[in-house]
Amino acid sequence: MNHHRIAVIPGDGIGREVVPEGIRVLEAAGARFGIDWDWTEFDWGCERYARTGRLMPEDGLDRLAGFDAIFLGAVGFPGVPDHVSLWGLLIPIRRRFEQYVNLRPVRLLEGLPCPLVGRRPGDIDYLIVRENCEGEYSEIGGRLHRGTDAELAMQETVFTRRGTDRIMRYAFELAQGRPRRRLTSATKSNGIIHTMPYWDERFAAIAADYPDVTTDRFHIDILAAHFVRNPDWFDVVVGSNLFGDILSDLGPATTGTIAVAPSGNINPERDHPSMFEPVHGSAPDIAGQGIANPVGQIWSGAMMLDHLGEPEAAAAVVAAFEAVLAEGAVLTPDMGGTARCADLGEAVAERL
C-alpha cells in the first residue's frame, strides 16, 4: 500500500466546504487502489489573520516542507485586503518550494451547458502553463509621496533566463506528449518593449530544441478573443505569471463554470512539495450556504494523485466526476442544478 503525507489547508470561504469533498473522493480512490492517506490540517487563512495578524505562523513553510504535497482550498475573505492574503500565504509557498509551474487544464465536460454557441465536448480541451514564481508578480517597486498630487506607484516585472527557459521547456515537453503537439505562447511584445520581446526570443530559442512541436504566438488581447471565438485551436498554452493567471480564468469560463477548474502549483524536480488547489477562489458571496461546486477541488485531487505517481487512481477520479456530470442528476446551482456541495462529492465518491 502506498502512503502519502498531505498537508491540508482549507483556507477561507468555500474552501472549507469543498476540501472535505475532495478528501472524501481521495479516500474512496485510496480504498480502491490501495493508497493510504495521512492528512494533517492547518487552520491557516484570513480567520487566523484576524486573530493573530498572520495568515500562517512564522515557521509555517518549514512545517510544510516535510509533506509529500499540499491540498489547498482557497484563500481570501472580505476584511482582509487581497494582496495581504495572497502574499501572506500562497506566494510564499509557491516561491519557497520552487513551484514554478502552474498547470491548469481547461476542458468542456459532458453535461455542462457551454456559453459558446455550438461548442461540444472535445472542442475545448487544452492546458495552460503559467509561469508561477516571477514575471509581473514581483516585489520590486514601491510608492512615493502618498496622498499628494505627486503620488507615484511603480512595480517592476522580472523575467530571468532561468525562469523563462524552465517554464517553456516544461510546456514543450507537455506538448510533445499530446496528440496535436502544438504549443501557443502568450505575449505582448508590440506594447511591452523589454520583457515581452525577451520572452519571444527565449520561446524561439527553446523551440529549436523541439522540432516535433508546432508553435505559434499571439498577443494577449487577440489571444483572449480567440479563447472565445476559436477555442478548438489550442492544445498547450504557455504564458507569464499575469497572462497565465488571466487566461486560466477566461478558459474555464468558456466551458460553463470556473468552479470545475483545477490547478497544480508544481515543482517538477520534486525537490519540494507541490500544491494543488481549485482555480475558483473563496467565493465569499456563497460561502456557508453549502452550494459550492466541489469538482475543481476533486479534479485538483486527481492532479495530485498523478503527481504522486498514482496515474490509474487519478484517471479513475476524473472518469468518476465526468460520469456524474454527464448524467446530470446531481449538479450544483452554478451548473443549473439544485444539489448541494456534499451531494455532489458523495455522488462522485460512490461512482468511484
Residue, then its C-alpha position, 0 to 999 in steps of 0.5 A: m500500500n502506498h502512503h502519502r503525507i498531505a498537508v491540508i489547508p482549507g483556507d477561507g470561504i468555500g474552501r472549507e466546504v469543498v476540501p472535505e469533498g475532495i478528501r472524501v473522493l481521495e479516500a474512496a480512490g485510496a480504498r480502491f487502489g490501495i493508497d493510504w492517506d495521512w492528512t494533517e490540517f492547518d487552520w491557516g487563512c484570513e480567520r487566523y489573520a484576524r486573530t493573530g495578524r498572520l495568515m500562517p505562523e512564522d515557521g509555517l513553510d518549514r512545517l510544510a516542507g516535510f509533506d509529500a504535497i499540499f491540498l489547498g482550498a482557497v484563500g481570501f475573505p472580505g476584511v482582509p485586503d487581497h494582496v495581504s492574503l495572497w502574499g501572506l500565504l500562497i506566494p510564499i509557498r509557491r516561491r519557497f518550494e520552487q513551484y514554478v509551474n502552474l498547470r491548469p487544464v481547461r476542458l468542456l465536460e459532458g453535461l455542462p451547458c457551454p456559453l459558446v454557441g455550438r461548442r461540444p465536448g472535445d472542442i475545448d480541451y487544452l492546458i495552460v502553463r503559467e509561469n508561477c514564481e516571477g514575471e509581473y508578480s514581483e516585489i520590486g517597486g514601491r510608492l512615493h509621496r502618498g496622498t499628494d498630487a505627486e503620488l507615484a506607484m511603480q512595480e517592476t516585472v522580472f523575467t530571468r533566463r532561468g525562469t523563462d527557459r524552465i517554464m517553456r521547456y516544461a510546456f514543450e515537453l507537455a506538448q510533445g506528449r499530446p496528440r496535436r503537439r502544438l504549443t501557443s505562447a502568450t505575449k505582448s511584445n508590440g506594447i511591452i518593449h523589454t520583457m515581452p520581446y525577451w520572452d519571444e526570443r527565449f520561446a524561439a530559442i527553446a523551440a529549436d530544441y523541439p522540432d516535433v512541436t508546432t508553435d505559434r504566438f499571439h498577443i494577449d488581447i487577440l489571444a483572449a478573443h480567440f479563447v472565445r471565438n476559436p477555442d478548438w485551436f489550442d492544445v498547450v498554452v504557455g504564458s507569464n505569471l499575469f497572462g497565465d493567471i488571466l487566461s486560466d480564468l477566461g478558459p474555464a469560463t468558456t466551458g460553463t463554470i470556473a468552479v470545475a477548474p483545477s490547478g497544480n502549483i508544481n515543482p517538477e524536480r520534486d525537490h519540494p512539495s507541490m500544491f494543488e488547489p481549485v482555480h475558483g477562489s473563496a467565493p465569499d458571496i456563497a460561502g456557508q450556504g453549502i452550494a459550492n461546486p466541489v469538482g475543481q477541488i476533486w479534479s485538483g485531487a486527481m492532479m495530485l494523485d498523478h503527481l504522486g505517481e498514482p496515474e490509474a487512481a487519478a484517471a479513475v477520479v476524473a472518469a468518476f466526476e465526468a460520469v456524474l456530470a454527464e448524467g446530470a442528476v446531481l449538479t450544483p446551482d452554478m451548473g443549473g442544478t439544485a444539489r448541494c456541495a456534499d451531494l455532489g462529492e458523495a455522488v462522485a465518491e460512490r461512482l468511484 
